[in-house]
Amino acid sequence: MLDLAVEYGHLLLVGLGRSIAIAVLSFLLGFAISAALSFARFLGPGPIRSVAEAYIAFFRGTPLLVQILMLFFGLPSLGVRLDAFTAATLAIGLNSGAYQAEIVRSTAKSVDEEQLLVARSLGLSEAQVLRHVVLPQALRNAIPALTNEYVMLLKESALASVIGVMELTRVGEYMTAATFRAFQAYMLVALIYLAVSYAFMRSSKSLERLLAIPGFERWSR
């Protein structure tokens, strides 16, 4: 397996870079979507809330692979053509937005009701309560869940190989076709995913400990 890592090291690095790029871009897109969905669900009128709930239900209730195929192969029939990387990133980001919105919703519910009552008694509007009281605490509490979501996105980026994106799993397929050493090739790919995921999760633990330091929020303003 070490000889495969040496011989195909440059391709593995390129593939890993694309996997990370897909994960990062889709996470950021999903975060932006989750913020919009959260505002819609907490502050929007009835029809807007219904649209947000329908979005979440659709993307959580259908397979991510189907969503990727729908964007890459389905959109051209509507006159919209996306390259494979863009289609995969967009599909994964749209899907992640629904899951991140649920993470924000669940952590928002953990905010002490007394804080909301105090904020309202001070004359803050519902939008100000959401922005200054609920979301800061919800996002802080959501760090572990958001970390898990990012790791999931890194692993789900492997689905981009189905439409031809030369990411890490696709490189594993290439190595298998070239060497007929499927077990070693895919084990090498799996170990790379594991190493990157573990490093990111360790970094997030450090961030959690930093945010838990008394007075850190006041110091960081």
N, C-alpha and C positions, 0 to 999 in steps of 0.2 A: 504493500500500500504506500510505503514511503517513496518508492520509485515513481508511482503515479503522481504523487504530490509534487515531485521534482520535475517530471516531464511535462505535466500539464499545469504547473503552478501559475503561469501567466494567465491561462484561461480561467482557472479557478478564481484568481483575483478579480478579473474582469466580471465574471459571473457574480461573485460576492458583492462587488460594487453595485451592480444593477439590482441585486436583491435588496440591498440596503437602501438604494435610491427609491425603489418602489415602496418599501416599508415606510420610509421617512415622508415621502410626498403624500402617500395615501393617508398616513396618520395625520398630517397637517390639514389635508383636505377634510378628513373625517372630523377633526376637532372644530374646524370652522363650521361645518354643517351641524355638528352637535350643538354649538353655541346658538345658531339660528333656530334650531328645533327647540332648544330649551326656552328661549325667549318666546317662541310661538306657543309652546305648551303652557307656560306660566302666565303670560301676559296677553296673548293673542285672543281675539274674539272667537266664538264657537267654530265658525267655518275654518279659520286658520288652524285652530287646534286639531280639528278633524283631519285636515290635510297632513299635519305633522304626524299624527298617530298613524294615518294610512301609509305614509312614507316608511315609518319605523316598522310597521307590520309587514310591508312588502319586502324590505331588504333583510329583515331578520327571518322571514318565513320562506324565503326561496334560496336555493343553493348558490353560493358565490360563483361556482364554476359556470352555472347557467347565466348568471349576470355578466360574467366576462365574455362568454360566447355571444350573448345577446348584443353587447356593445360592439364587439369586433366583427361578427358576421351579420348581425341584424341591422345595424345602423346604415350600412351601405345601401340597403333596399329603400331607405328613406332619404338617400342622397347625402348622407354624412359618412365620411371615411376617416377612420382613425388608424394610426400606425399601432402595431402590437403593444409597444411599451406604453403608449398613452392610454389605449383601451384598457389594459390590465390595471394601470395605476388608477384610472378614473373609476373603474368598477370596484376595486378594492376600497378606494376612498369613500365612495358612496355607501358601500356596505358598512364600513367602519363607522361612518357618521351615525347610523342607526344604533349601533352598539354603544358608542360613546355617549349618545344622548340618554340611553338608559342608565349608564354609569353615573352621569351627572344627576339624573332624576333621583336615583336611589341615595346618592350621597347628600343631595339637597334635603331630603327628608330627615337626615340625621341631625340637621341644624336645630338647636334648642328653640322651641316655640317661644320661650320667654324673650329671647333676643329679638325675634320678629315683632313681638308686641311692644317691646321698648322702642325699637326703631320706628314703628308706626306712631307711637305716642309722641315721638320727637318731631313728627311732621314729615317724615320721609314718604315719598310716593312708593307705590308697589315696585316700579321700575328701579328706584333708588335702593329699596330694600333688597331686591334681587341682585343688583350690581355690587353694592357695598357690604352686604351682610351675608347673603346666601351663597353666591358664586365663589367668593374668595375661600370660604371654609369648605364648600363642596369640592372645589378643585384640589385643595390641600388633602382632604380626606380621600380623594379619588386617585391619588398618585399610585398606590399599589395596583388598583384595577386598571389604570391607564397603562402602567408598565406591562401588565399581562396582555393588554390589548396590542401594544406595540410588538411584543414578542410573537403574538399570534399573527400579526400582519407580516412579520418577517418570514414565518413559516408558510403563510398563505401565499406569499409571493411566488412560491413554487408552482402555483397554478398557472402563472404566466407562461410557463414552458409549453402549455397545451396549444397556445396560439403562436408559438415560435420565438418568444423572447429568450435571448441567450443569457438567462440568469443562472444561478448556481445549480439548480436541478437539471436544467437543460445541458449544462456542461457535463454533469454526471451521465446523462444519456449519451452525449458525444463520446465520452471516455469509454463507456460500455460498448458502443458500436465499434470503436477503434481497437479495443483490446480484448473484448469478450470476457472481461473480468468484472461482471456486474456487481458481485457482492463487495469487492474491494472498492470499486468506484463509488457506489452508493453509501458505503460505510464512511468513506472519506468525506463525502458531501455532508452526511449526517453529523459527523464530528465537527465540521466547520460551522454548521448551523448551531450546534450545541455550544461551541466556544463563544460565538458572538452573542447568543442569547444569554449565556451565563454572565458574560462581561457586562452586558447592559443591565441585567437584573441586580448585579452587585453594585453598579453605579447608582441605581435607583434607591437601593437600601441606604447608601451614603446620603443621598438627597433627603430621604425620609428622616434620618437622624439629624441632619442639619436643620430641617424645618421644625423638629421637635425641641430644639434648644430654646429655653425660656428667653423671651425678649427678642428673638430673631426677627419676627415680623416688624417690630418697631424699628429695629436697627436697619432693616433692609429697605425701608421706605425712602 
